[in-house]
């Protein structure tokens, strides 16, 4: 585990599943508590990918400063280590201007890496990796995902069957170390030492049926807003469908529609379904974060009251 940098000034984290309403609430809180927003989203870092990532609008960014949005091109390598480095710089910059950093987003891995520090690097096992790549081509991702479910159910629950990069990495770690990836994570949790001494973490939740309705609506609005045109523009710019960014939710689905794998109605149905599955995995990630206070998104008075109390303690 990397040595955490100690940060004693206040930092607020506002997290939760996709489509729950983080953006609108984060803007409200930033205005009320003199904050600036740091995106905790593995997709919003990419330029030209706005509709499919539900990125905040230019008007919203003019209203409140946002950080870690539109910072790399879609073919760039960007991971948790990159995020931690960039987020720490942003936090320091915001603190120097006397404001409160508000971490907002749905990428649980990024938040955990920032709070607890990064793992000590688990070695790569190239021969094992090559064999797994061959098996992926011959047997397909579904077969390998079923295998992962048997040996490391926890990792299988948080890794989508289409996320072949992490799927192969989980199998590689198990075969190379003899221990599931989830156990490496558990060991890290036991050793962790938070880099933040004044961190308030609020997890947004709501009735599951309501969340799924919001996801269905967001899916419909994304398609109406021009997701197809956005993906065609990315392809015209030379960004290949095989890129990690282009394999994410929404972009992978629209590529299938463009390539006539699915009809439009089928694309909408599958995209909404996969987004609901993604929301479940987000809850799994956030449930593993210590000291996360869950509050219903509709109970904004309770959220504001909790932050008011926290801020008052810091300044008194």
NORURPE-V657730 format. One record per residue. N is the residue number from 1. RES is the residue in one letter. PHI is phi in whole degrees, -180 to 180 (999 if undefined). NEAR is the number of other C-alpha atoms within 10 Angstrom. Layout:
n	res	phi	near
N	RES	PHI	NEAR
N	RES	PHI	NEAR
//
This chain:
n	res	phi	near
1	X	999	15
2	X	-70	13
3	X	-77	12
4	X	-69	16
5	X	-79	13
6	X	-82	11
7	X	-127	16
8	X	-105	11
9	X	-79	17
10	X	-66	20
11	X	-136	21
12	X	-108	21
13	X	-116	21
14	X	-125	25
15	X	-129	30
16	X	163	26
17	X	-72	28
18	X	-58	24
19	X	74	21
20	X	-81	23
21	X	115	17
22	X	-64	20
23	X	-62	20
24	X	-61	11
25	X	-69	17
26	X	-64	22
27	X	-64	22
28	X	-60	14
29	X	-69	21
30	X	-63	19
31	X	-69	12
32	X	-73	11
33	X	-113	16
34	X	57	13
35	X	-113	25
36	X	-128	25
37	X	-102	28
38	X	-112	22
39	X	-70	24
40	X	-110	28
41	X	-140	22
42	X	-70	22
43	X	-105	24
44	X	-73	22
45	X	-70	25
46	X	-88	21
47	X	-70	15
48	X	71	17
49	X	-118	23
50	X	-106	19
51	X	-70	22
52	X	-69	24
53	X	-103	20
54	X	53	15
55	X	-69	19
56	X	-62	17
57	X	-76	11
58	X	-57	9
59	X	-65	8
60	X	-68	14
61	X	-71	16
62	X	-72	9
63	X	-72	12
64	X	-137	18
65	X	-59	14
66	X	-119	21
67	X	-125	22
68	X	65	19
69	X	-122	20
70	X	59	16
71	X	-109	14
72	X	-140	15
73	X	-80	15
74	X	-63	21
75	X	-99	16
76	X	-83	13
77	X	-83	11
78	X	-142	18
79	X	-139	11
80	X	-61	17
81	X	-64	15
82	X	-62	11
83	X	-63	21
84	X	-58	20
85	X	-59	11
86	X	-70	15
87	X	-66	22
88	X	-64	14
89	X	-64	11
90	X	-66	19
91	X	-60	23
92	X	-62	15
93	X	-63	13
94	X	-66	20
95	X	-62	16
96	X	-64	10
97	X	-94	8
98	X	74	12
99	X	-113	19
100	X	-102	21
101	X	-72	27
102	X	-117	30
103	X	-80	25
104	X	-134	24
105	X	164	24
106	X	-126	26
107	X	-94	21
108	X	-60	24
109	X	-59	18
110	X	-64	22
111	X	-65	25
112	X	-63	20
113	X	-64	18
114	X	-68	23
115	X	-72	19
116	X	-101	21
117	X	89	22
118	X	-86	20
119	X	-62	16
120	X	-63	10
121	X	-60	8
122	X	-84	11
123	X	-59	10
124	X	-98	13
125	X	-121	14
126	X	-65	11
127	X	-65	11
128	X	-62	16
129	X	-61	18
130	X	-62	13
131	X	-66	11
132	X	-66	19
133	X	-62	16
134	X	-65	11
135	X	-65	15
136	X	-60	17
137	X	-67	9
138	X	-82	10
139	X	-106	12
140	X	90	15
141	X	-71	19
142	X	-61	14
143	X	-64	14
144	X	-69	18
145	X	-67	25
146	X	-61	14
147	X	-63	14
148	X	-63	22
149	X	-60	14
150	X	-76	10
151	X	-101	16
152	X	-154	20
153	X	-61	16
154	X	-61	16
155	X	-67	21
156	X	-63	21
157	X	-69	17
158	X	-99	18
159	X	-110	19
160	X	-68	18
161	X	-60	17
162	X	-88	16
163	X	-86	14
164	X	-66	20
165	X	-61	11
166	X	-76	16
167	X	-61	22
168	X	-66	22
169	X	-64	17
170	X	-63	23
171	X	-68	24
172	X	-62	24
173	X	-64	21
174	X	-63	19
175	X	-70	14
176	X	-84	18
177	X	-111	15
178	X	78	9
179	X	-135	15
180	X	-61	21
181	X	-57	22
182	X	-62	17
183	X	-72	14
184	X	-61	16
185	X	-63	12
186	X	-62	12
187	X	-61	12
188	X	-63	17
189	X	-62	17
190	X	-67	8
191	X	-93	10
192	X	-65	18
193	X	-142	16
194	X	-61	19
195	X	-81	17
196	X	-109	18
197	X	-100	12
198	X	-139	15
199	X	-117	19
200	X	-109	19
201	X	-113	20
202	X	-115	21
203	X	-102	23
204	X	-89	23
205	X	-137	19
206	X	-166	16
207	X	-54	10
208	X	-60	12
209	X	-63	9
210	X	-64	11
211	X	-60	19
212	X	-66	20
213	X	-65	14
214	X	-65	18
215	X	-65	22
216	X	-61	19
217	X	-66	13
218	X	-61	18
219	X	-58	24
220	X	-62	15
221	X	-67	13
222	X	-62	18
223	X	-66	18
224	X	-69	11
225	X	-77	13
226	X	111	13
227	X	-60	21
228	X	-60	21
229	X	-63	13
230	X	-64	18
231	X	-69	25
232	X	-62	17
233	X	-64	14
234	X	-62	19
235	X	-64	14
236	X	-64	10
237	X	-76	10
238	X	100	10
239	X	-86	17
240	X	-78	16
241	X	-60	18
242	X	-80	10
243	X	-61	14
244	X	-56	18
245	X	-64	23
246	X	-82	23
247	X	-96	18
248	X	-80	17
249	X	-59	18
250	X	96	26
251	X	-75	24
252	X	-62	20
253	X	-66	23
254	X	-70	28
255	X	-61	21
256	X	-65	16
257	X	-68	18
258	X	-60	15
259	X	-87	10
260	X	64	10
261	X	-75	13
262	X	-125	16
263	X	-77	12
264	X	-62	14
265	X	-63	10
266	X	-66	13
267	X	-60	20
268	X	-63	21
269	X	-64	13
270	X	-70	15
271	X	-63	22
272	X	-64	23
273	X	-62	16
274	X	-68	16
275	X	-69	21
276	X	-64	22
277	X	-62	15
278	X	-63	18
279	X	-60	22
280	X	-61	16
281	X	-67	18
282	X	-62	20
283	X	-59	20
284	X	-60	16
285	X	-61	20
286	X	-69	21
287	X	-66	15
288	X	-93	13
289	X	-94	18
290	X	-69	12
291	X	67	12
292	X	-86	18
293	X	-96	15
294	X	-85	18
295	X	-136	16
296	X	-65	15
297	X	-57	19
298	X	-80	14
299	X	-100	12
300	X	-68	13
301	X	-62	10
302	X	-67	13
303	X	-63	21
304	X	-64	16
305	X	-63	11
306	X	-64	16
307	X	-70	18
308	X	-55	14
309	X	-64	10
310	X	-65	16
311	X	-63	18
312	X	-61	10
313	X	-63	9
314	X	-71	11
315	X	-99	7
316	X	-112	5
//
